[in-house]
Amino acid sequence: MNKLKTMGLTALAGTLAATTAQSVEMSVSGSVSVNYATDDTTETTGARFTTGDSLNFSGSGETDQGWTVTSSIEIDAGTYDDRTLSINMGDSGTVYFQSSGAQGTPASLVPNAYGSAGYSLAGSATPTGRHVADGLASGGGSIINLGYTVSVAGFDISAGSSPGATGGTDTSINVKYAGLADGLTLSAGRSDLNPSQAVGTEETSLSASYVMGGLTIGYTDYNQDLDSAGGADHDARHYGISFAVNENLTVSYDSSTSDKATSSVDEETDSVQASYTMGNMKIKAHISKSDNEGYSSGADDETKAIDVSWSF
């Protein structure tokens, strides 16, 4: 038995040695930002100024098989936040273990210079409705997601799952294809969230974008179905256009309408945005307006924000 144990341990050690990175490259990057946003009309209080900071540590190395193994950790506001371990196997794809993100989230190809119109109302007391897919939970404190990406015959495929998540194992998959015509990208995705609970949901997203010079046009059709009978299903349509005036300045406009099955009115958001890059500094701003916010008739809202960030 001892000989068998010794042989097994020796074989395991040999396998691990075969996948050990032979050389390691380390890097550190970071960013800081200052944001000024007006209070929404539905708020009674709220800080106008907010700040952000981030430090990203990463290390990568190559194994004997030619795979690249990369590990990264983000420190945000003085605490460990997002973590990612990726194994790039070349043509065979890349495997991810991460809390910092989730592969396979149904994509929206609508362009913007600041952020999606559906999420531009900073600090709103009445949360905006469903406009784009959420996909798997991610970020600091979330469960570790398993992900996989690969390109096959021009199709970019990404998939993710969250084994052991509360409510059951969430799954998500998205496929992009840009080989149909020059400048045209198509995307289709689906998520199945909380599958073992009555409040489980299914998300689907169909999206397209077309690039012609500095002009980009995009459209997304989003649908969310709740497993429970009579649930508050959502349907949303999101479109936008952006124009790169030059290599530094980009302006955009996007609009989104979300329909909730249990509400008699649709929530509509519109946003005008701009971003300007100068070296390691980026300035971006938006003016966004929502009608029937929170699917409440007459609950209109508007906010403006400017964000200045530096990367290093």
HUDA-V145745 format. One record per helix or strand of 2 or more residues. SS is the DSSP state (helix for helix, strand for strand). FROM is the first residue (numbers start at 0). LEN is the number of residues. If there is no record, write none. Layout:
((SS	FROM	LEN) (SS	FROM	LEN))
This chain:
((helix	1	17) (strand	23	14) (strand	48	14) (strand	67	9) (strand	78	10) (helix	89	3) (strand	93	5) (helix	116	3) (strand	144	8) (strand	154	8) (strand	169	8) (strand	183	10) (strand	200	12) (strand	214	12) (strand	233	11) (strand	248	12) (strand	266	12) (strand	280	11) (helix	292	3) (strand	300	11))
